[in-house]
Amino acid sequence: MKTILNEWYGPSSDELAEFYKNGTIALDANVLLSLYRVNGAQRNQILEVLGKIADRLWIPYQVAYEYQRNRLSVAWSVNADFDAIETMPEAVMQSVIESARASLGEYSSKAGKRVRDREIRNTIQRQFEDAQSDLIALAEKHQSKMKDEFKSIRSTHTIGFDDVKNNDPVRDALDSLIDESNTGRPPSAEVESARRADAKTRIENEVPPGYMDVKNKPDPSGDCLIWFELIEHAKTTKRRILFVTDDVKEDFYIKVHGRTIGPRSEMIAEMAKEAGQPYHQTTLDGFLRSANAFLDAEVTEETISTVRSAREYTNRVEISNAVLADAMESPISYAPTDLTSVEYDVFLALIRDIESRAEGNSDASMGVPALGLLGSATAAAESRGDVETLERVLELHTRLGASSSAIINTQVSIARVLLREKRPVDASIYLEGAYANARRTQSMRRFDLGRQLAEALIQSGRLEAGRRVLTDVLVEIDSAADGKGSLITGERRRSGELYRNIFGKEFPTSGHSG
């Protein structure tokens, strides 16, 4: 049966070794772009492996084109993620300070109302003020320490956007490995037109690879164009093809109950029919792991793990069709969220107990011991996608007089779950509430929350509503007196990029006409 339906059989260990030791190894654009998502030492390990197979390395023309077209946006995205990370200390400590100031002020007032003697009352209030000052000083100390640590991490793990733009070390390294001898030639206008027509037909009939790109790419034909080049190259060289790609959607791989089994059998059969050559494909992390076995490479497990994590993150973003990844959606992390079912049931029981005790109790102070538990419940419920419990927590926060920061955190947690469920209309309702609360209290988070709200509105088809919110955010950022702070500077960049990506033009720095 194997001789008749060979495409349904994965390669044996000996066949796999043949791909690595003697086959053409072709790289996808997402593999080249992944070099911007690892640190310098990890990048060197990957480049060293590519150097080992330089005489058999091949880059389709369409891959080279997509790499050149996308490298700056990927570098920008990586740097934007670190911009967000660097602003976290300021956002976190601002939230801590706001919460401490609100809570201590509230209890100072309550304590003062219980004491008639002015001198005693003043002494009590001074103690609260001293505690507030000490907490603020401690927060500022840790903010400075965290900022220094994050800057150090960034300098080690990223290439600055200006460096990529002006003197890209990744592209220089690739140019030393890839030249005219191992890059596909640009097709003639006639050939490209014919290939695109063929690609259109294949996509309409869901012939792999590439048909799933119709959902999230303006031009979904790229994968088909690469595939046509791979077939032609195998036919010309009469050598088997190992294609390294981090695209793991169902139009590239067979998947069973969420598990990736191997390349689509249709692709293996087509390569055999058209070029008479065996075909196999793998991800970059899979390639590096096998390179250790078949090419005597020395890629560390840390590098392989980082490459895998970057691939999984990038594919999650693509599949969910997120407009932008946001690294600072929730400035406060309460507790580990990897709870067992039993532990989560205990959380739910405690929430029911708080609800029972809070029923009909108008004294907000009774809920103070419960607020920390509710914060932990928010994190746990979000990780499980439990919107019903999150809504109950939000109601309790409101009933028990929680800080605006705690209420905002819960509103954002609900919105994030709804966005994961592809319910941007419902998510925008909670983000509107969070944004309104942040603006009312003049929280520094209002800029970030406004941008998130604009994204949700745009995803739900309310383009003009999203434009209005985003315009308000950018106008407020541009007019902020402390606009040179790192938090505001980073948010101005992210909000400006969103405006440019959605509306195709820069937001005006004066006049503020959208």
C-alpha positions as CSV (number, residue, x, y, z in Angstrom):
1,M,0.0,0.0,0.0
2,K,2.9,2.4,0.7
3,T,4.1,2.3,-2.9
4,I,0.6,3.4,-4.1
5,L,-0.2,5.9,-1.4
6,N,3.2,7.0,-0.3
7,E,2.1,10.5,0.5
8,W,0.2,9.2,3.5
9,Y,3.4,7.9,5.1
10,G,5.8,10.1,7.0
11,P,9.6,9.8,6.3
12,S,11.5,7.2,8.2
13,S,14.6,8.1,10.2
14,D,16.9,7.3,7.2
15,E,14.7,9.3,4.8
16,L,14.6,12.2,7.2
17,A,18.4,12.1,7.4
18,E,18.6,12.2,3.6
19,F,16.5,15.4,3.5
20,Y,18.9,17.1,6.0
21,K,22.2,15.7,4.6
22,N,21.6,15.8,0.8
23,G,18.3,17.6,0.1
24,T,17.6,21.2,-0.9
25,I,16.7,23.1,2.3
26,A,14.3,26.0,1.4
27,L,13.3,28.7,3.9
28,D,10.1,30.6,4.2
29,A,9.9,34.4,4.8
30,N,8.6,33.9,8.3
31,V,11.7,31.9,9.2
32,L,14.0,34.7,8.0
33,L,11.9,37.2,9.9
34,S,12.1,35.1,13.1
35,L,15.8,36.1,13.3
36,Y,14.6,39.5,14.6
37,R,12.7,37.8,17.4
38,V,15.6,36.2,19.2
39,N,18.6,37.6,21.0
40,G,22.1,37.9,19.5
41,A,23.5,34.7,20.8
42,Q,20.5,32.7,19.6
43,R,20.6,34.4,16.2
44,N,24.2,33.4,15.8
45,Q,23.4,29.7,16.6
46,I,20.7,29.7,13.9
47,L,23.0,31.4,11.3
48,E,25.7,28.9,12.1
49,V,23.3,26.0,11.2
50,L,22.4,27.8,8.0
51,G,26.1,28.1,7.2
52,K,26.5,24.3,7.5
53,I,24.0,23.8,4.6
54,A,24.8,26.9,2.6
55,D,25.6,24.9,-0.5
56,R,22.1,23.4,-0.4
57,L,20.2,26.4,1.0
58,W,17.6,27.9,-1.4
59,I,15.3,31.0,-1.1
60,P,12.4,31.3,-3.5
61,Y,12.1,34.7,-5.1
62,Q,8.7,35.3,-3.4
63,V,10.2,34.5,0.0
64,A,13.1,37.0,-0.6
65,Y,10.5,39.6,-1.7
66,E,8.2,39.1,1.4
67,Y,11.2,39.2,3.7
68,Q,12.4,42.5,2.3
69,R,8.9,43.9,2.4
70,N,8.2,42.9,6.0
71,R,11.5,43.1,7.8
72,L,11.0,46.7,9.0
73,S,7.5,46.2,10.2
74,V,8.6,43.1,12.2
75,A,11.5,45.0,13.7
76,W,9.1,47.8,14.6
77,S,6.7,45.4,16.2
78,V,9.4,43.7,18.3
79,N,10.6,47.2,19.5
80,A,7.0,48.2,20.1
81,D,6.6,45.2,22.4
82,F,9.6,46.3,24.4
83,D,8.4,49.9,24.4
84,A,5.3,48.6,26.1
85,I,7.4,46.4,28.5
86,E,9.5,49.4,29.4
87,T,6.5,51.5,30.3
88,M,5.1,48.8,32.6
89,P,7.0,49.9,35.7
90,E,5.5,53.4,35.4
91,A,2.0,52.0,34.8
92,V,2.3,49.4,37.6
93,M,3.6,51.8,40.2
94,Q,1.1,54.5,39.1
95,S,-1.7,52.0,39.7
96,V,-0.2,51.0,43.1
97,I,0.1,54.7,44.1
98,E,-3.4,55.5,43.0
99,S,-4.8,52.5,44.9
100,A,-2.8,53.3,48.0
101,R,-3.8,57.0,47.9
102,A,-7.5,56.1,47.5
103,S,-7.5,53.4,50.2
104,L,-5.5,55.2,52.8
105,G,-7.4,58.4,52.2
106,E,-10.7,56.5,52.6
107,Y,-9.7,54.9,55.9
108,S,-8.1,58.1,57.2
109,S,-11.5,59.8,56.7
110,K,-13.3,56.9,58.3
111,A,-11.0,56.9,61.3
112,G,-11.3,60.7,61.7
113,K,-15.1,60.5,61.8
114,R,-14.9,58.1,64.7
115,V,-12.8,60.4,66.9
116,R,-14.0,63.7,68.3
117,D,-10.7,64.9,69.8
118,R,-9.1,67.1,67.1
119,E,-5.5,66.4,68.3
120,I,-6.0,62.6,68.2
121,R,-7.8,62.9,64.9
122,N,-4.8,64.9,63.4
123,T,-2.3,62.4,64.8
124,I,-4.2,59.5,63.1
125,Q,-4.4,61.4,59.8
126,R,-0.7,62.1,60.0
127,Q,0.0,58.4,60.4
128,F,-2.0,57.7,57.3
129,E,-0.2,60.4,55.4
130,D,3.2,59.1,56.5
131,A,2.2,55.6,55.4
132,Q,1.1,57.0,52.1
133,S,4.4,58.9,51.6
134,D,6.4,55.8,52.5
135,L,4.5,53.6,50.1
136,I,5.0,56.2,47.3
137,A,8.7,56.4,48.0
138,L,9.0,52.6,47.9
139,A,7.0,52.4,44.7
140,E,9.2,55.0,43.0
141,K,12.4,53.1,44.1
142,H,11.2,49.9,42.6
143,Q,9.9,51.7,39.5
144,S,13.5,52.9,38.9
145,K,15.0,49.4,39.5
146,M,12.5,47.7,37.2
147,K,13.1,50.3,34.4
148,D,16.8,49.7,34.6
149,E,16.3,45.9,34.4
150,F,13.9,46.1,31.5
151,K,16.3,48.4,29.6
152,S,19.1,45.9,30.1
153,I,16.9,43.1,28.8
154,R,16.0,45.1,25.8
155,S,19.6,45.9,24.9
156,T,20.4,42.2,25.0
157,H,17.4,40.8,23.2
158,T,16.5,43.3,20.4
159,I,18.0,45.2,17.5
160,G,17.0,48.8,17.6
161,F,14.6,49.9,14.8
162,D,17.0,52.6,13.6
163,D,19.8,50.0,13.4
164,V,17.6,47.7,11.3
165,K,16.6,50.6,9.1
166,N,20.1,52.0,8.5
167,N,22.5,49.1,8.9
168,D,20.5,45.9,9.4
169,P,22.8,43.2,10.9
170,V,20.3,40.4,10.2
171,R,20.1,41.3,6.5
172,D,23.9,41.6,6.3
173,A,24.3,38.1,7.8
174,L,21.7,36.7,5.4
175,D,23.3,38.4,2.4
176,S,26.6,36.6,3.2
177,L,24.7,33.2,2.9
178,I,22.2,34.0,0.2
179,D,23.2,35.4,-3.2
180,E,22.2,34.9,-6.9
181,S,23.3,31.3,-6.8
182,N,20.7,30.2,-4.2
183,T,17.9,32.7,-4.8
184,G,15.0,32.2,-7.2
185,R,14.8,34.5,-10.2
186,P,11.9,37.0,-10.6
187,P,9.2,35.5,-12.9
188,S,8.4,37.2,-16.1
189,A,5.1,39.2,-16.3
190,E,3.5,36.4,-18.3
191,V,4.6,33.6,-15.9
192,E,3.5,35.6,-12.8
193,S,0.1,36.4,-14.3
194,A,-0.4,32.7,-15.1
195,R,0.7,31.6,-11.6
196,R,-1.6,34.1,-9.9
197,A,-4.5,32.9,-12.0
198,D,-3.7,29.3,-11.0
199,A,-3.3,30.4,-7.4
200,K,-6.8,32.1,-7.5
201,T,-8.3,28.8,-8.7
202,R,-6.5,26.7,-6.1
203,I,-7.6,29.1,-3.2
204,E,-11.2,29.0,-4.4
205,N,-11.1,25.2,-4.3
206,E,-9.1,25.0,-1.1
207,V,-6.1,23.2,-2.6
208,P,-3.1,23.5,-0.3
209,P,-1.1,25.4,0.5
210,G,-2.3,29.0,1.1
211,Y,-6.0,29.0,0.9
212,M,-6.5,30.0,4.5
213,D,-4.6,33.3,3.9
214,V,-7.7,34.6,2.1
215,K,-9.1,35.3,5.6
216,N,-6.4,37.6,6.8
217,K,-4.2,38.8,3.9
218,P,-5.0,41.4,1.2
219,D,-3.1,39.2,-1.3
220,P,-3.5,35.5,-0.3
221,S,-1.5,34.1,-3.3
222,G,1.9,34.3,-1.7
223,D,2.1,30.7,-0.4
224,C,0.9,29.4,-3.8
225,L,3.6,31.4,-5.6
226,I,6.3,30.0,-3.2
227,W,4.9,26.5,-3.8
228,F,5.1,26.8,-7.6
229,E,8.8,27.9,-7.2
230,L,9.6,24.9,-5.0
231,I,8.2,22.5,-7.5
232,E,10.1,24.1,-10.4
233,H,13.3,24.1,-8.3
234,A,13.0,20.4,-7.4
235,K,12.3,19.6,-11.1
236,T,15.4,21.5,-12.2
237,T,17.8,20.3,-9.6
238,K,16.3,16.8,-9.4
239,R,16.8,17.0,-5.6
240,R,14.3,16.4,-2.8
241,I,13.0,19.5,-0.9
242,L,12.8,20.2,2.8
243,F,10.8,23.4,3.3
244,V,11.3,25.2,6.7
245,T,8.2,27.3,7.4
246,D,6.6,28.5,10.6
247,D,3.1,28.6,9.0
248,V,1.3,25.8,10.8
249,K,-2.2,26.3,9.6
250,E,-4.4,23.5,8.2
251,D,-3.6,24.5,4.6
252,F,0.0,23.3,5.3
253,Y,-0.3,20.6,7.8
254,I,-2.6,17.6,8.6
255,K,-4.1,18.2,12.1
256,V,-6.0,15.7,14.2
257,H,-7.8,17.0,17.3
258,G,-5.4,19.9,17.5
259,R,-2.2,17.9,17.0
260,T,0.0,18.6,14.0
261,I,0.7,15.3,12.2
262,G,2.7,16.2,9.1
263,P,2.6,18.0,5.7
264,R,-0.6,17.9,3.8
265,S,-0.6,14.6,1.7
266,E,-1.8,16.6,-1.3
267,M,1.4,18.6,-1.3
268,I,3.6,15.5,-1.1
269,A,1.7,13.9,-3.9
270,E,1.8,17.0,-6.1
271,M,5.6,17.3,-5.6
272,A,6.1,13.7,-6.6
273,K,3.8,14.0,-9.6
274,E,5.2,17.3,-11.0
275,A,8.9,17.1,-10.0
276,G,9.4,13.4,-9.3
277,Q,11.0,14.3,-5.9
278,P,10.2,13.6,-2.2
279,Y,8.9,16.5,-0.1
280,H,8.9,17.3,3.6
281,Q,8.4,20.4,5.7
282,T,9.0,21.4,9.3
283,T,9.0,24.5,11.5
284,L,12.2,26.3,12.4
285,D,12.3,24.9,15.9
286,G,11.8,21.4,14.4
287,F,14.6,22.0,11.9
288,L,17.0,23.2,14.6
289,R,16.3,20.2,16.8
290,S,16.8,17.8,13.9
291,A,19.9,19.7,12.8
292,N,21.5,18.8,16.1
293,A,20.9,15.1,15.2
294,F,21.7,15.0,11.5
295,L,24.1,17.9,11.0
296,D,26.1,17.8,14.2
297,A,24.8,21.3,15.1
298,E,24.9,22.6,18.6
299,V,21.8,24.6,19.1
300,T,20.8,25.0,22.7
301,E,17.4,24.0,24.1
302,E,16.9,27.6,25.2
303,T,17.2,28.8,21.6
304,I,14.9,26.1,20.3
305,S,12.4,27.0,23.1
306,T,12.6,30.7,22.2
307,V,12.0,30.1,18.5
308,R,9.0,27.8,19.3
309,S,7.5,30.4,21.6
310,A,8.0,33.2,19.0
311,R,6.3,31.0,16.4
312,E,3.3,30.1,18.6
313,Y,2.9,33.8,19.6
314,T,3.0,35.0,15.9
315,N,0.6,32.3,14.8
316,R,-1.9,33.2,17.6
317,V,-1.8,36.8,16.6
318,E,-2.4,35.9,12.9
319,I,-5.1,33.4,13.5
320,S,-7.0,35.8,15.9
321,N,-6.6,38.6,13.3
322,A,-5.5,40.9,16.1
323,V,-4.8,44.5,14.9
324,L,-1.9,44.9,17.3
325,A,-0.4,42.8,20.1
326,D,-0.5,44.6,23.4
327,A,2.0,43.8,26.1
328,M,0.5,46.0,28.9
329,E,-3.2,45.3,28.9
330,S,-3.3,44.6,32.6
331,P,-0.8,46.4,34.8
332,I,-1.5,44.3,37.9
333,S,-1.0,40.6,38.2
334,Y,-2.6,39.1,41.2
335,A,-1.9,35.4,41.4
336,P,-0.9,32.3,39.4
337,T,-3.7,31.3,37.1
338,D,-2.7,27.7,36.4
339,L,-5.2,26.4,39.0
340,T,-6.5,22.8,39.1
341,S,-10.3,22.3,38.8
342,V,-10.5,21.7,42.5
343,E,-8.6,24.9,43.4
344,Y,-10.8,26.9,41.0
345,D,-14.0,25.4,42.6
346,V,-12.7,26.7,45.9
347,F,-12.4,30.1,44.4
348,L,-15.9,29.9,43.1
349,A,-17.2,28.8,46.6
350,L,-15.4,31.8,48.2
351,I,-17.0,34.2,45.7
352,R,-20.4,32.8,46.5
353,D,-19.7,33.3,50.2
354,I,-18.7,36.9,49.6
355,E,-21.9,37.4,47.5
356,S,-23.9,36.0,50.4
357,R,-22.4,38.2,53.0
358,A,-22.5,41.3,50.8
359,E,-26.2,40.8,50.0
360,G,-28.1,43.7,51.6
361,N,-24.9,45.0,53.3
362,S,-24.4,48.6,52.5
363,D,-21.2,49.0,54.6
364,A,-18.4,48.8,52.0
365,S,-15.8,48.2,54.8
366,M,-17.1,44.6,55.2
367,G,-15.7,43.8,51.8
368,V,-12.2,45.0,52.3
369,P,-10.7,41.6,53.3
370,A,-12.4,40.2,50.2
371,L,-10.9,42.6,47.7
372,G,-7.6,40.8,47.5
373,L,-9.4,37.5,46.9
374,L,-11.5,39.1,44.1
375,G,-8.3,40.3,42.4
376,S,-7.0,36.7,42.4
377,A,-10.3,35.4,41.2
378,T,-10.2,37.9,38.3
379,A,-6.9,36.5,37.1
380,A,-8.0,32.9,37.5
381,A,-11.4,33.4,35.8
382,E,-9.7,35.2,32.8
383,S,-7.3,32.4,32.2
384,R,-10.3,30.0,32.0
385,G,-12.4,32.3,29.8
386,D,-15.1,32.4,32.5
387,V,-17.0,35.5,31.6
388,E,-19.9,34.7,34.0
389,T,-17.6,34.7,37.0
390,L,-15.8,37.8,35.9
391,E,-19.1,39.6,35.7
392,R,-19.9,38.5,39.2
393,V,-16.6,39.8,40.4
394,L,-17.2,43.1,38.7
395,E,-20.5,43.4,40.4
396,L,-18.9,42.6,43.8
397,H,-16.2,45.2,43.2
398,T,-18.8,47.8,42.6
399,R,-20.9,46.8,45.5
400,L,-18.0,46.7,48.0
401,G,-16.5,50.0,46.9
402,A,-13.3,48.7,45.3
403,S,-10.8,51.1,43.8
404,S,-11.3,52.3,40.3
405,S,-8.1,50.5,39.4
406,A,-9.6,47.1,40.5
407,I,-12.8,47.8,38.6
408,I,-10.9,48.7,35.4
409,N,-8.8,45.6,35.7
410,T,-11.9,43.4,35.8
411,Q,-13.6,45.2,32.9
412,V,-10.4,44.7,30.8
413,S,-10.2,41.0,31.8
414,I,-13.8,40.5,30.6
415,A,-13.0,42.3,27.3
416,R,-9.9,40.2,26.7
417,V,-11.9,37.0,27.1
418,L,-14.6,38.3,24.7
419,L,-12.0,39.3,22.2
420,R,-10.5,35.8,22.3
421,E,-14.0,34.5,21.6
422,K,-14.1,36.9,18.6
423,R,-16.9,39.0,20.2
424,P,-15.5,42.5,19.7
425,V,-19.0,44.1,19.9
426,D,-19.5,42.8,23.5
427,A,-15.8,43.5,24.4
428,S,-16.2,47.1,23.4
429,I,-19.0,47.6,25.9
430,Y,-16.6,46.7,28.8
431,L,-13.7,48.6,27.3
432,E,-15.9,51.7,27.0
433,G,-16.6,51.4,30.8
434,A,-12.9,50.9,31.6
435,Y,-11.9,53.9,29.4
436,A,-14.6,56.1,31.0
437,N,-13.4,55.1,34.5
438,A,-9.8,55.8,33.6
439,R,-10.6,59.2,32.1
440,R,-12.8,60.2,35.1
441,T,-9.9,59.4,37.5
442,Q,-7.3,60.8,35.1
443,S,-5.4,57.5,35.3
444,M,-2.3,57.1,33.1
445,R,-4.0,54.0,31.7
446,R,-6.6,56.0,29.9
447,F,-4.4,56.3,26.8
448,D,-3.8,52.5,26.6
449,L,-7.5,51.7,27.3
450,G,-8.6,54.2,24.7
451,R,-6.5,52.5,22.0
452,Q,-7.8,49.1,23.0
453,L,-11.4,50.4,22.8
454,A,-10.6,51.8,19.3
455,E,-9.2,48.4,18.2
456,A,-12.4,46.6,19.4
457,L,-14.7,49.1,17.7
458,I,-12.7,48.8,14.5
459,Q,-12.8,45.0,14.7
460,S,-16.6,45.1,15.2
461,G,-17.0,47.1,12.0
462,R,-17.6,50.5,13.8
463,L,-14.8,52.2,11.9
464,E,-15.9,55.8,12.5
465,A,-16.5,55.2,16.2
466,G,-13.0,53.7,16.4
467,R,-11.6,56.7,14.6
468,R,-13.3,59.1,17.0
469,V,-12.0,57.3,20.1
470,L,-8.5,57.0,18.6
471,T,-8.5,60.7,17.6
472,D,-9.5,61.7,21.2
473,V,-6.6,59.6,22.6
474,L,-4.1,61.1,20.2
475,V,-5.3,64.6,20.8
476,E,-5.1,64.1,24.6
477,I,-1.6,62.6,24.3
478,D,-0.4,65.5,22.1
479,S,-1.7,68.1,24.5
480,A,-0.5,66.4,27.7
481,A,1.8,68.6,29.7
482,D,3.9,65.7,30.7
483,G,4.0,64.4,27.1
484,K,7.7,63.6,27.3
485,G,7.2,60.8,29.8
486,S,8.2,57.3,28.6
487,L,4.7,55.9,29.1
488,I,3.1,58.7,27.0
489,T,5.8,58.6,24.4
490,G,5.4,54.8,23.9
491,E,1.6,55.1,23.8
492,R,1.8,57.9,21.2
493,R,3.9,55.6,19.0
494,R,1.5,52.7,19.3
495,S,-1.7,54.7,18.9
496,G,-0.1,56.6,15.9
497,E,0.9,53.3,14.3
498,L,-2.7,51.9,14.7
499,Y,-4.1,55.1,13.1
500,R,-1.7,54.8,10.2
501,N,-2.4,51.1,9.7
502,I,-6.1,51.5,9.7
503,F,-6.6,54.8,8.0
504,G,-3.6,54.8,5.7
505,K,-2.2,58.1,6.8
506,E,-0.3,59.8,9.7
507,F,-2.4,61.4,12.4
508,P,-1.8,65.2,12.1
509,T,0.3,66.7,14.9
510,S,-1.7,69.9,14.8
511,G,-5.2,70.7,13.8
512,H,-6.4,67.3,14.9
513,S,-8.6,66.6,11.9
514,G,-8.9,62.9,11.4
